[in-house]
Amino acid sequence: MKKQLDLVNKFHKKFNVPILSKPSLIPSDRSNLRYSLMDEEVKEYIEGVQNDDLENIAKELCDILYGVYGTILEHGLQDRIEDIFKEVHNSHMSKEYHQYKMVKGEKYFKPNVGKFFKK
């Protein structure tokens, strides 16, 4: 994840897109823009699916990730996101598979993301 964040960081610096150095909320105009960018790429992904266009699907998946990584940088989460991802992953792994879907069974635990923000 670090390599990808570094590449998107270069893009942000080239085009003066905000990069925060510590975890922060961002103004609503920025968060709305970040959402809009990611939403547009997801819609373009589904177009690739509908057109059976695997090359476009691959490109749009990269664009989705690019938007996500940019949002991570803009929120200043780049130094914590890998640990947060692992915590969320472990929570997902605690789920059970039942009747063709993932469910929160006895061993499920909610991810403790808050521990990454305590001082």
C-alpha positions in Angstrom: 0.0 0.0 0.0 2.9 2.3 0.7 4.2 2.2 -2.9 0.8 3.2 -4.2 0.4 6.0 -1.7 3.8 7.3 -2.7 2.8 7.4 -6.3 -0.4 9.2 -5.6 1.5 11.5 -3.3 3.6 12.6 -6.3 0.4 13.3 -8.3 -1.0 15.4 -5.4 2.2 17.4 -5.2 2.3 18.0 -8.9 -1.3 19.3 -9.1 -1.4 21.0 -5.6 -4.0 18.6 -4.3 -4.1 18.7 -0.4 -2.0 16.2 1.5 -2.5 16.4 5.3 0.3 15.3 7.6 -1.9 14.1 10.4 -5.3 12.4 10.6 -8.0 15.1 10.0 -11.5 15.8 8.9 -11.6 17.8 5.7 -14.0 20.5 4.6 -17.3 19.3 3.1 -16.4 20.7 -0.4 -13.3 18.5 -0.4 -15.0 15.4 1.0 -17.8 15.8 -1.5 -15.3 16.1 -4.3 -13.4 13.0 -3.1 -16.8 11.1 -3.0 -17.7 12.3 -6.5 -14.3 11.2 -7.9 -14.6 7.7 -6.4 -18.3 7.4 -7.4 -17.5 8.3 -11.0 -14.8 5.6 -11.2 -17.2 3.0 -9.7 -19.8 3.8 -12.4 -17.1 3.5 -15.1 -16.1 0.1 -13.7 -19.7 -1.2 -14.0 -19.7 0.0 -17.6 -16.7 -2.2 -18.2 -18.5 -5.1 -16.6 -21.6 -4.5 -18.7 -19.5 -4.3 -21.9 -17.5 -7.4 -21.1 -14.4 -5.2 -21.3 -11.7 -6.7 -19.0 -9.1 -4.1 -20.0 -11.4 -1.3 -19.0 -12.4 -3.1 -15.8 -8.7 -3.3 -14.8 -8.1 0.4 -15.6 -11.2 1.5 -13.6 -10.1 -0.6 -10.6 -6.8 1.3 -10.7 -8.7 4.6 -11.0 -10.9 3.5 -8.0 -7.8 2.8 -6.0 -6.2 6.0 -7.1 -9.2 7.9 -5.7 -9.1 6.0 -2.5 -5.4 6.5 -2.0 -5.8 10.2 -2.7 -8.6 10.4 -0.1 -6.3 8.6 2.4 -3.7 11.3 1.8 -6.1 14.1 2.0 -7.4 12.9 5.3 -3.8 12.5 6.5 -4.2 8.8 7.2 -1.2 7.5 5.2 0.9 6.7 8.3 -1.9 4.7 9.9 -4.0 3.2 7.1 -2.1 -0.1 6.9 -2.6 -0.9 10.6 -6.3 0.2 10.3 -6.6 -2.1 7.3 -5.2 -5.0 9.2 -7.6 -4.4 12.1 -10.6 -4.3 9.7 -9.2 -7.4 7.9 -9.0 -9.3 11.2 -12.6 -8.3 12.0 -13.7 -9.6 8.6 -11.9 -12.8 9.2 -13.8 -13.3 12.5 -17.0 -13.6 10.5 -18.6 -16.9 9.6 -19.9 -18.2 6.3 -23.6 -19.3 6.5 -26.1 -20.0 3.8 -24.0 -18.4 1.0 -23.2 -15.2 2.9 -20.9 -13.8 5.5 -22.4 -13.3 9.0 -21.3 -11.9 12.3 -21.2 -15.1 14.4 -20.1 -16.0 17.9 -16.4 -15.2 17.1 -17.1 -11.9 15.4 -15.5 -8.8 16.8 -16.0 -5.2 15.7 -12.8 -3.6 14.5 -11.3 -1.2 17.1 -10.2 1.6 14.8 -10.3 4.1 17.6 -7.1 2.7 19.1 -5.2 4.2 16.2 -6.3 7.7 17.1 -5.6 7.7 20.8 -2.7 9.8 22.0 
